[in-house]
């Protein structure tokens, strides 16, 4: 019985990891595109590449990047709650 839950949890972790990376790549590409459009619109002095790399470095430290961890946290909480309710109620 417990091995079934462990197997389910392993497959869920693999699935959440795939979703985490896909959403991370998508959000990074959206942010990079926004930086490129902002620079191309004009009014920003300096090198385009340096501006985009600086913006991407700030994105990597930002809140949106940290919120990606909710992809692991929320399903884990739901999984633990379901296991608890099914086994101990």
C-alpha positions as CSV (number, residue, x, y, z in Angstrom):
1,X,0.0,0.0,0.0
2,X,2.7,2.5,1.0
3,X,4.7,1.6,-2.1
4,X,1.8,2.7,-4.3
5,X,1.8,6.1,-2.6
6,X,5.6,6.4,-3.0
7,X,5.4,5.5,-6.7
8,X,2.6,8.0,-7.2
9,X,4.7,10.7,-5.4
10,X,7.8,10.0,-7.5
11,X,5.8,10.3,-10.8
12,X,4.2,13.5,-9.4
13,X,7.6,15.0,-8.6
14,X,8.8,14.2,-12.2
15,X,5.7,15.8,-13.6
16,X,6.0,18.9,-11.3
17,X,9.7,19.2,-12.3
18,X,8.8,19.2,-16.0
19,X,6.1,21.8,-15.4
20,X,8.5,23.9,-13.3
21,X,11.1,24.0,-16.1
22,X,8.6,24.6,-18.9
23,X,6.9,27.5,-17.0
24,X,10.4,28.9,-16.0
25,X,11.5,28.9,-19.6
26,X,8.3,30.5,-20.8
27,X,8.4,33.3,-18.1
28,X,12.1,34.0,-18.9
29,X,11.3,34.3,-22.6
30,X,8.4,36.7,-21.9
31,X,10.6,38.8,-19.7
32,X,13.4,38.9,-22.2
33,X,11.0,39.9,-25.0
34,X,9.6,42.7,-22.8
35,X,13.1,44.0,-22.2
36,X,13.9,43.8,-25.9
37,X,10.7,45.7,-26.8
38,X,11.4,48.3,-24.1
39,X,14.9,48.9,-25.4
40,X,13.9,49.0,-29.1
41,X,11.2,51.6,-28.3
42,X,14.0,54.0,-27.5
43,X,15.0,56.3,-24.8
44,X,17.4,53.9,-23.1
45,X,21.1,54.7,-23.4
46,X,23.8,52.1,-23.7
47,X,24.3,48.7,-25.1
48,X,21.3,46.6,-25.9
49,X,22.9,43.3,-24.8
50,X,24.1,44.7,-21.5
51,X,20.6,46.2,-20.8
52,X,18.9,42.9,-21.5
53,X,21.4,40.9,-19.4
54,X,21.1,43.3,-16.5
55,X,17.3,43.0,-16.7
56,X,17.5,39.2,-16.8
57,X,19.9,39.2,-13.8
58,X,17.4,41.2,-11.8
59,X,14.6,38.8,-13.0
60,X,16.5,35.8,-11.6
61,X,16.5,37.5,-8.1
62,X,12.9,38.6,-8.4
63,X,9.6,37.5,-6.8
64,X,8.2,35.9,-10.0
65,X,11.2,33.5,-10.1
66,X,10.6,32.5,-6.5
67,X,6.9,32.0,-7.0
68,X,7.7,29.1,-9.3
69,X,8.4,27.1,-6.2
70,X,4.7,27.1,-5.6
71,X,4.5,24.4,-8.3
72,X,6.1,22.1,-5.8
73,X,4.7,23.4,-2.6
74,X,0.9,23.5,-3.4
75,X,0.6,20.0,-4.8
76,X,2.7,18.7,-1.9
77,X,0.4,20.2,0.6
78,X,-2.6,18.9,-1.2
79,X,-1.0,15.4,-1.5
80,X,-0.2,15.3,2.3
81,X,-3.7,16.5,3.1
82,X,-5.3,13.8,1.0
83,X,-3.1,11.1,2.5
84,X,-3.9,12.3,6.0
85,X,-7.6,12.5,5.4
86,X,-7.8,9.1,3.7
87,X,-5.7,7.3,6.3
88,X,-6.5,9.0,9.6
89,X,-10.1,10.1,9.5
